[in-house]
């Protein structure tokens, strides 16, 4: 599932609707991408 593309699309729509949300949207986007990026490394350690 292309989680990055879906997150980018949602963030873009939110910024268009409410430009003042830019800081929060970018922060949440970076956190989500970071969590999904490092999750496989933690999950492989559990097996």
C-alpha positions in Angstrom: 0.0 0.0 0.0 1.5 3.4 -1.0 1.2 5.0 2.4 3.4 7.9 1.4 1.2 8.8 -1.5 -2.0 8.6 0.5 -0.5 10.7 3.3 0.8 13.3 0.9 -2.6 13.6 -0.8 -4.4 14.1 2.5 -1.8 16.6 3.7 -2.1 18.6 0.4 -5.9 18.7 0.7 -5.7 19.9 4.3 -3.2 22.6 3.4 -5.5 23.8 0.6 -8.5 23.9 2.9 -6.8 25.5 5.9 -3.4 27.1 5.1 -2.7 27.9 8.7 -2.5 24.1 9.4 0.7 23.9 7.4 3.1 23.5 10.4 0.9 20.8 12.0 0.3 18.9 8.7 4.0 18.8 7.8 4.9 17.7 11.4 2.3 14.9 11.3 3.3 13.9 7.8 7.0 13.6 8.8 6.1 11.6 12.0 3.9 9.2 10.0 6.5 8.6 7.3 9.2 8.2 10.0 7.2 5.6 11.9 6.3 3.6 8.8 10.0 3.8 7.7 11.4 2.4 10.9 8.6 0.0 11.8 10.0 -2.9 9.7 13.3 -2.8 11.6 11.6 -3.1 15.0 9.1 -5.7 13.7 11.9 -7.9 12.3 13.6 -7.9 15.8 10.5 -9.4 17.3 10.7 -12.6 15.3 
